[in-house]
Amino acid sequence: MARITKGILGGGRGKVANVVMGSWKGIDYLRAYAVPSNPRTPRQQARRSQLTLASRIASELNKFFSLLPDERPKLSNYNILVQRLINGADTYNTCAGFGTRNDIPTTANLSNFSSIVISGSFVAADRVVLGLFALNDDNDVVLGPGRAFQVTISASSATSVTINASSFNPGDAPEFMAIWTVIRGGQANNVSIFMSSQ
C-alpha cells in the first residue's frame, strides 16, 4: 500500500475509478479497489442464517438487558447475548449468568400481568427491572414483541413492588418468559428467570 505525503494530491477519501483513498490511524493511503469475495457456500449461508436469528432474538431480549449495566468492559450486553446464541445457548442459558451481585434474593408472582408483584428486601434508589417475552413451544426462540419495565424504590425500604405489565400481550405464543433483577449501587443482582406455558 502506497502512502500519500499530501503534496499535489493533498488528502483524499473515497473512490476514483479503481483507486480508493482514505486514512488509517492518521496515515493517508491509496490502494486498488477490490471487490469483496462472497462465495455463498452452504456453510457460509448457514452461518449467516444463524447470525440473523441470533441478532433478532438478542434485539428482543435487549429491551430488558439494555436497562442493566454492561457485564463486561468494552462489550455490550447485546453483544454478549449474540455471542451466547451463536455458540448454541438456549434462551434460558443465554439470559442466565447476568448480574455481578448475589445478595438480593427476590421472588415474583406472575399470575396476573396487570399486577405483577416482585418481593424482596429493597432499599431507596434500588431499580427493579422486569422483562416479559413470548416464546415458541420449544422454549428456545423469543417471539416479538417483548416488553421491559422498571421501578425505582423511592421509600427508605420496601418488601415488594407492583408492576403493571398489562401492555405485554403474548398473543398466540404457547409460552412466555419473565426475567427480572434488582440494580443497586450500579450493579445488577443475578438475573432471575421464569418460563411457563400460558
VMD Tcl script that draws the C-alpha trace (Angstrom):
set ca {
  {0.00 0.00 0.00}
  {1.44 3.37 -1.00}
  {1.43 6.25 1.47}
  {0.48 9.76 0.43}
  {2.71 12.55 1.65}
  {0.00 15.03 0.61}
  {1.91 17.19 -1.85}
  {-0.03 17.92 -5.03}
  {-2.81 15.42 -4.28}
  {-3.49 16.50 -0.72}
  {-5.53 14.19 1.48}
  {-8.33 12.21 -0.07}
  {-11.22 10.00 0.83}
  {-13.39 7.80 -1.34}
  {-13.10 6.04 -4.70}
  {-11.94 7.39 -8.06}
  {-12.02 4.88 -10.92}
  {-10.27 1.77 -9.49}
  {-8.39 3.67 -6.75}
  {-9.54 4.06 -3.15}
  {-8.19 6.87 -0.96}
  {-8.54 7.07 2.78}
  {-6.87 7.50 6.13}
  {-5.90 4.81 8.64}
  {-4.62 5.87 12.06}
  {-3.73 9.27 10.66}
  {-1.85 7.86 7.65}
  {-3.29 8.76 4.25}
  {-3.22 5.95 1.68}
  {-4.13 4.93 -1.88}
  {-4.99 1.35 -2.82}
  {-6.61 -0.52 -5.66}
  {-10.33 -1.13 -5.30}
  {-11.03 -4.80 -4.54}
  {-14.47 -6.39 -4.87}
  {-15.16 -8.34 -1.66}
  {-15.44 -12.10 -2.11}
  {-18.87 -13.60 -1.48}
  {-18.73 -17.29 -2.37}
  {-22.14 -18.08 -0.78}
  {-21.10 -21.57 0.27}
  {-23.69 -23.67 2.13}
  {-21.64 -23.31 5.32}
  {-21.43 -19.54 4.93}
  {-25.16 -19.30 4.24}
  {-25.95 -21.43 7.33}
  {-23.75 -19.17 9.48}
  {-25.47 -16.07 8.10}
  {-28.89 -17.56 8.93}
  {-27.66 -18.37 12.43}
  {-26.39 -14.81 12.90}
  {-29.66 -13.35 11.58}
  {-31.70 -15.41 14.06}
  {-29.31 -14.65 16.95}
  {-29.47 -10.91 16.17}
  {-33.28 -10.95 16.06}
  {-33.56 -12.78 19.40}
  {-30.88 -10.61 21.03}
  {-32.65 -7.44 19.84}
  {-35.83 -8.58 21.59}
  {-34.00 -9.59 24.79}
  {-32.04 -6.34 24.75}
  {-35.24 -4.46 25.62}
  {-34.53 -5.81 29.12}
  {-30.73 -6.10 29.09}
  {-30.17 -2.56 27.81}
  {-31.59 -1.33 31.15}
  {-28.83 -3.18 33.04}
  {-25.22 -2.08 33.48}
  {-22.91 -3.75 30.93}
  {-21.47 -7.00 32.27}
  {-18.03 -6.62 30.73}
  {-15.99 -3.58 29.79}
  {-15.87 -2.88 26.05}
  {-18.60 -5.46 25.33}
  {-22.27 -4.52 25.45}
  {-24.91 -6.82 26.90}
  {-26.36 -7.10 23.38}
  {-23.04 -8.44 22.06}
  {-22.85 -10.95 24.93}
  {-26.37 -12.17 24.06}
  {-25.49 -12.60 20.36}
  {-22.25 -14.39 21.27}
  {-24.07 -16.85 23.55}
  {-26.80 -17.53 20.98}
  {-24.28 -18.15 18.19}
  {-22.39 -20.53 20.46}
  {-25.55 -22.62 20.80}
  {-27.03 -21.50 24.12}
  {-30.78 -21.87 24.51}
  {-32.87 -18.91 25.66}
  {-32.60 -19.78 29.36}
  {-28.80 -20.12 29.31}
  {-28.44 -17.04 27.14}
  {-30.14 -14.96 29.85}
  {-28.69 -16.78 32.87}
  {-25.46 -15.63 34.46}
  {-26.05 -11.89 34.08}
  {-25.52 -9.89 37.24}
  {-22.48 -9.30 39.42}
  {-24.31 -9.30 42.78}
  {-25.89 -12.25 44.53}
  {-27.15 -10.68 47.76}
  {-30.71 -9.53 46.93}
  {-33.00 -12.59 46.77}
  {-36.32 -11.95 45.04}
  {-39.48 -13.81 44.07}
  {-42.19 -12.86 41.61}
  {-45.92 -13.51 41.43}
  {-46.70 -13.67 37.71}
  {-50.31 -14.86 37.85}
  {-51.70 -11.53 36.60}
  {-49.83 -9.33 34.08}
  {-51.68 -6.20 35.21}
  {-50.36 -6.65 38.74}
  {-47.01 -8.45 38.89}
  {-45.59 -8.42 42.40}
  {-41.83 -8.76 42.93}
  {-40.89 -9.34 46.56}
  {-37.52 -8.81 48.19}
  {-35.65 -6.61 50.61}
  {-35.35 -3.29 48.74}
  {-33.74 -0.01 49.82}
  {-34.08 3.53 48.48}
  {-32.82 4.04 44.90}
  {-32.93 0.31 44.04}
  {-34.17 -0.23 40.49}
  {-36.33 -3.31 39.90}
  {-36.26 -4.28 36.22}
  {-38.65 -6.81 34.65}
  {-38.75 -8.21 31.11}
  {-41.57 -10.27 29.57}
  {-41.15 -12.21 26.32}
  {-43.30 -14.60 24.28}
  {-41.63 -17.91 23.36}
  {-42.29 -20.61 20.81}
  {-43.25 -24.07 22.05}
  {-39.63 -25.23 22.26}
  {-38.74 -22.52 24.80}
  {-35.83 -21.52 22.60}
  {-36.92 -18.75 20.25}
  {-38.09 -15.40 21.55}
  {-41.04 -14.08 19.59}
  {-41.74 -10.36 19.50}
  {-42.71 -8.02 20.81}
  {-41.24 -8.26 24.31}
  {-41.67 -5.61 27.00}
  {-39.41 -4.24 29.73}
  {-40.47 -2.34 32.83}
  {-38.55 -0.71 35.65}
  {-39.49 0.76 39.02}
  {-37.22 2.84 41.25}
  {-37.74 2.46 45.01}
  {-38.43 5.90 46.48}
  {-39.14 4.89 50.09}
  {-36.28 4.18 52.51}
  {-37.14 0.47 52.27}
  {-39.75 -1.81 50.73}
  {-40.56 -5.52 50.72}
  {-42.36 -5.62 47.37}
  {-43.08 -3.66 44.21}
  {-46.08 -4.00 41.92}
  {-45.61 -3.58 38.17}
  {-48.50 -3.09 35.76}
  {-47.42 -5.10 32.73}
  {-50.81 -5.21 31.01}
  {-49.21 -3.77 27.85}
  {-47.45 -7.13 27.38}
  {-49.50 -9.29 25.04}
  {-48.01 -12.70 24.27}
  {-50.65 -13.22 21.57}
  {-50.87 -16.82 20.38}
  {-47.42 -17.75 21.68}
  {-47.61 -21.02 23.62}
  {-45.15 -19.94 26.31}
  {-43.78 -16.81 27.96}
  {-40.65 -15.92 29.88}
  {-40.19 -13.42 32.70}
  {-36.75 -12.16 33.71}
  {-36.09 -9.70 36.50}
  {-33.31 -8.25 38.59}
  {-32.52 -5.53 41.10}
  {-29.87 -2.88 40.37}
  {-28.20 -1.45 43.45}
  {-25.14 0.77 43.52}
  {-24.65 0.46 39.76}
  {-24.52 -3.36 39.88}
  {-27.22 -5.82 38.84}
  {-28.18 -8.74 41.03}
  {-28.17 -12.18 39.39}
  {-30.99 -12.29 36.84}
  {-33.98 -14.45 37.85}
  {-35.78 -16.34 35.08}
  {-39.23 -17.93 34.96}
  {-40.58 -19.82 31.92}
  {-44.10 -21.12 31.72}
  {-46.79 -22.16 29.28}
  {-49.83 -19.88 29.22}
}
mol new
graphics top color blue
foreach p $ca { graphics top sphere $p radius 0.5 }
foreach p [lrange $ca 0 end-1] q [lrange $ca 1 end] { graphics top cylinder $p $q radius 0.2 }
display resetview
